[in-house]
Amino acid sequence: MLLSAAVGSVRRPTWRQFLPFLLLNVAVSAAVVLLVLFVFDRGDVLPSSVPTPTFDVARRLESAKPTPAPTVPPSPTPVTYTVQPGDTLGAISAKLDIPIENLMAANGLANPDALSAGQVLTLPSSDDPPPPTPQPPGVIITATPEGLPQVIIRGAYEREDLEQEFVYLENIGGVAVMAGWSLYDGEGNTFTFPGFTLYRGGGVNVYSRAGNNSVINLYWGMDEPLWVPGKVITLLDNTGKVHSTFGVPEG
């Protein structure tokens, strides 16, 4: 009986006894939340958008291309002609349509007769002017008030008739002292001018046949006609410089 009374007298805890613990738990939780919010609020704010770097793709590709090295054109291969038996410089000139003086200048020929079979000639362009022929020491062509002499071949007339055939020359430059000048037919025949002066505007006939020279007529002394179609007449001064050429036409 005594034992039952003692046990029945035990008192249960009430909510008031747990209230301090509940309040303490609420306070600690609130403090933790506030601390977390404070820490995040102090952190760096990330930008809403990060700009994407851009670059010009086409320009990059263009700059990456290697610069081409300049192309050096190859030197043109010179065109040549091999002299055949019986060839003359005049015949070659007529056949290839290249002025005889250009052929002589391109190959360093002072004498148009100095050809041999098998010789290789360099062929210049027919449009290239011949370079000036250097004068040998001691030979001087003096200019007059009218200028240097400029004697040209005007033509070959009465062709293939020995008695009448002649070449006509005219001086359109200064006074020409023509001693030692020569006409060449391209086939080994050369006429050398005697002591002879041709003034500006003057002319002279050079006949193919023999005869007596005068102030307007000179004679080659040939026994057959010279000027047939295709031949080239060349006039050279006493230094070997070509002054004029004339191709004998057909008809």
Residue pairs with C-beta under 8 A, 6 or more apart in sequence:
78 122
78 123
79 122
79 123
80 120
80 121
80 122
80 123
81 92
81 96
81 120
81 121
81 123
82 118
82 119
82 120
82 121
83 92
83 115
83 116
83 117
83 118
83 119
83 120
83 121
84 117
85 117
87 115
87 117
88 112
88 113
88 115
88 186
88 187
88 188
89 100
89 103
89 104
89 109
89 112
89 113
89 115
89 186
90 100
90 112
90 184
90 185
90 186
90 187
90 231
90 232
90 234
91 186
91 187
91 230
91 231
91 232
92 98
92 103
92 121
93 99
93 100
93 103
93 186
93 232
93 245
93 247
94 186
94 230
94 231
94 232
94 247
96 123
96 126
97 126
98 123
98 124
98 126
99 126
99 130
99 245
100 112
100 186
100 232
100 234
100 242
100 245
101 130
101 234
101 242
101 245
102 124
102 126
102 128
102 129
102 130
103 109
103 121
103 123
103 124
104 110
104 112
104 130
104 242
105 124
105 130
105 131
105 133
105 242
106 121
106 122
106 123
106 124
106 130
107 121
107 122
110 240
111 240
112 184
112 186
112 234
113 184
113 188
113 190
124 130
130 242
132 241
133 239
133 240
133 241
133 242
135 141
135 239
135 241
136 239
136 240
139 238
139 239
141 148
141 149
141 237
141 239
143 174
144 174
144 175
144 200
145 174
146 173
146 174
146 175
146 200
147 173
147 174
148 173
148 174
149 171
149 173
149 174
149 175
149 176
149 177
149 198
149 237
149 243
150 171
150 172
150 173
150 174
150 243
151 169
151 170
151 171
151 172
151 173
151 176
151 178
151 181
151 198
151 235
151 243
151 244
152 169
152 170
152 171
152 172
152 235
152 243
152 244
153 167
153 168
153 169
153 233
153 235
153 244
153 245
153 246
154 168
154 169
154 170
154 203
154 246
155 167
155 168
155 246
156 165
156 166
156 167
156 168
156 227
156 233
156 246
156 248
157 164
157 165
157 166
157 167
157 168
158 164
158 165
158 166
159 165
159 225
159 227
159 228
159 229
159 248
160 225
160 227
160 228
161 225
162 208
162 209
162 222
162 223
162 224
162 225
163 209
165 207
165 208
165 209
165 225
165 226
165 227
166 205
166 206
166 207
166 208
166 217
167 183
167 205
167 206
167 227
167 233
167 246
168 203
168 204
168 205
168 206
169 198
169 203
169 204
169 205
169 206
169 235
169 244
170 201
170 202
170 203
171 198
171 199
171 200
171 201
171 202
171 203
172 200
172 201
173 200
174 200
175 197
175 198
175 199
175 200
176 197
176 198
176 199
177 196
177 197
178 193
178 196
178 197
178 198
178 237
179 193
179 194
179 195
179 196
179 238
180 192
180 193
180 237
180 238
181 192
181 193
181 235
181 236
181 237
181 238
181 243
182 190
182 191
182 192
182 193
182 235
182 236
183 190
183 191
183 193
183 206
183 220
183 233
183 234
183 235
184 190
184 191
184 233
184 234
184 235
184 236
185 226
185 227
185 231
185 233
186 231
186 232
186 233
186 234
187 231
189 220
189 222
189 226
191 206
191 218
191 220
191 221
193 218
194 213
194 218
196 204
196 213
196 218
198 204
203 216
204 215
204 216
204 217
204 218
205 216
205 217
205 218
206 218
206 219
206 220
207 217
207 218
207 219
207 220
208 220
208 222
208 225
208 226
208 227
209 219
209 220
209 221
209 222
209 223
210 219
210 220
210 221
210 222
210 223
211 217
211 219
212 219
213 219
220 226
227 233
227 248
228 248
229 248
229 249
229 250
229 251
230 247
230 248
231 247
231 248
232 245
232 246
232 247
232 248
233 245
233 246
233 247
233 248
234 242
234 244
234 245
235 242
235 243
235 244
235 245
236 242
236 243
237 243
